Amino acid sequence: MSAFSNGDIFVGETLGTAALILLGGGVCAAVTLKKSKAINAGWLAITFGWGFAVMIAAYMSAPKSGAHLNPAVTLAIAVDTGDWSKVPVYLGSQLLGAMIGAVLVWATYLGQFQANEEPTLGIFSTGPEIRNPIQNLLTEIIGTMVLCLAILTQGLNKDLGVSGLGILIVAFTVVGIGLSLGGPTGYAINPVRDLGPRIVHSLLPIPNKGGSDWSYAWIPVAGPAIGGLLAGVLYNVAF
């Protein structure tokens, strides 16, 4: 983290996380909203859409901030390196970017949202298929640990960073997590990916949007945060 200035981190993480949520939330809107050409495209479209969103956002922001785009990743790296000095600017920029991205999803599909007749929280944030706080929390912890360990272990192969293939590997890891582990909760695996859009959903004037389910909102924040911290500890112990 020390390789980047606070200003560069702010620009890179805000821009990158906004792009992540715009493209990731965008595929959810495309698949969900009536009068969208991609309606009912299904889970494969969503998982690959999020994978491509991660890839594009990371390539976009890597030169400025290292492309964390996720507080869980920032926490895992901080545990690994012992450097916590720039964690606050990373987390604040990521939350701001996530909120900007969610507003851009709404603007892109404005006509579809105005014609909306169903609850729309699933476009913005995650939710469980079976509401069981312990299972839901554990699911988010496990998925996030897979993601963060995949990122941390790339440091064992310096050629990945030089070639740029590391970002592609992370993108496919996100697709794999979505396909294999995303069924129970919708795989937030990123606190701001869920919290920022949930805040925006609660504020936007969307017809028939339904509630923002704040009683569940702590799980996709706490689970990924815990997963990131545990991944950092496990990496230090195992590698």
N, C-alpha and C positions, 0 to 999 in steps of 0.2 A: 504493500500500500504506500510505503514511503516514497516510491518512485514517482508518484503523481502529486501535483499541487492540489490544494483544496478547490481552487477555481476549476481546474481541469476535471476533477472528480465530479463537481457539481454539474458541469456541462455534460460530461460523458454519461453519467448515471441518469440524469434527468432525461436527456435525449434518448438514450438506449432503452430505459424502462418504459418511456412513453411509446416508443416503437414496438416494444414487446407486447404491451397491453393493447395497443391499437390493432395489431395483426392477430394476436391471440384472442382478444375479445371480439375482434371482427369476424373470425371464423365461427365463433359461437353465435353471433348475431345472424350471420349468413345462413346457418343451419336451422336456426330457431324461428326467425321472424317470417310471418306470412308476407307474400309478395316479394320475397327474396328468391333469386334464381337458384340458390343453393339449398333451399328448404328441404329438410329431411335427408341431407347428404350423409348424416350418421357419424358414429364415433370415430371411424377411421379418418374422416375429413377433419374432425376436431383435433385428434392426436397429431396428425401430420401438420395441420395448420399451426399448432402451438410449437412443434419442432422447428418449422421454418421461421416462425416468429423469433424464437430464441437465436437461431443462426443469424438472421438478418440484423437483429438488434445487437448481438455480440460483435459481429464484424464492424458494425457502425461505431460502437462505443469503445472497443478495445484500445485503440491508440490513445484515447483521452484518459480512461479510468481503469483499464484492465477488465472492463465488462463483467462486473459482479452481477448487477441487475437484480439482486436477490439478497435480502438481509441474512438469510441462512448461509449463503455462500460467503458473505462478508464475515459472519461470525466464525465459520469454519476456518477461514484463512487467518483470522485474528488469533484463534486458539493455536493454530499451527505455528505461526510466526512470533506470537507474543506481542505483536504490535497492535494496540487498541486505539492509537492516537487519532486515527481518521475514521473510525467506525461511525461516529455521529454524523459526519457529513455524507458518508455513503448512505446511511439509512434514511436521512432526511431527503436526500436527492431522489432516492428510489421511490419513496412514498409520493413525493411531488410528481415524479414522472408517471407513476401508475395512475394517479388521478387525472393527469392531462390526457393520457392514453384513453382512459375510459370516456372522457368527454368527447374525444375525437371519434370513438366508436359511435356514440350517440349522434354526433353531427353527420357522420357518414351515412347512417341508416335512419336519418331523421324522419323521412316520409313513412318508413315502415314502423318506426316507433309511434308516430302520430296515429297510425291506423291500428295500433296494437289493441288486442282484446284479452290478452293473457298475462299472468305475472312474468316479469322479465329478469328477476334476480339471477337466474341461471346463466344469463348472458354475461353478467358482470362478475359474479362470484360463485364459489363452490357450495355444495350442499350434499349431505349424506343420503344414500338410498335407504339405509337403516340407521335411525338416529340412536346411536349408542356412544356416548361421549368417550368411554375408554377405548373402544375399538376404533372410533373415528380418529382420536388423537394418536393412537398407535400406528394406524395406517399412514397418517401424515408424517410421523417421525421416521418410519421405515423408508417411505418413498424419498424423503429429503436426504436421508443418510446415503442412499444409493447415488443420488445426484451429486452430493458434495464429495463423496469418496471418489466418484468418477472424475471430478474436477481436480481434487488434490493429488491423486495418483498420476495425473498427467505430468506433474512436476518431476517425476522420476525419469521421464523421457524428454530431454531438452529439445530434440528435433521436432516434437509436436508443436511447441510454441513457435519455433522458427518458421516452420512450414505453414502454419495457420490451420493445420488439420485438427488441432485440439478443439476449436470451436465447432467444427463439423461433428466431431465425436460427441460433444456435449449435446448438440441438437438431436442427434439420434438417440442419445441416452434419455432425453426428455420424451421422445416418441415411445421408446421402450417402456418407460415408467407409466406413461399414459395407457398403453396397450395392456400391460401386465398388472399394474397396481392401481390404476385410476378408477376402476369400477366402484369401489365402496364410497368414495368421497368426492370424486372429480379431480383429485390430485392437485391441490393448490401448490404444494412443495415450495412455496414462496409467500411469506407473510404479506408483502405489499401487493402482490398480484391479486390477493383476495380483499385486503382491507381497503386499499385505495379505491378500487371500483365499487366496493360496497358503500363507502361514504358517498361517492358520486351518485350511485343509484338512489340513495335516500334523499338526495337533494334535487335531482332532475325532475322536470315536469312531464313525466311519461304517463300517458293514460293507462289506467288499469294495471299499474306496474306491480301491485302487491307490496307486501312488507319486505324489509331488508334483513330479517332473521338475525337480529343482533344477539339473540340467546346462543346461537351457534358460532358467532363470529370469532370467539376467542380460540376455537380449535384450529382453524387454518392459519392463525398467527402463532400460537404457542407450539403446535406440533412441528412445523418447519423450523422454528427457532431452536427448539430442543434437538431436532434432528441435525441441524448444522453444528451445534455445540458438540454433540456426541460424535459426529463424524470427525471433527477436528481432534478430539481426544483419541478416538480409535486410530486415526492416521498416525498420530504421534507415537502411540504404543506399538503399532504393528509395523511401521515403516521407519 
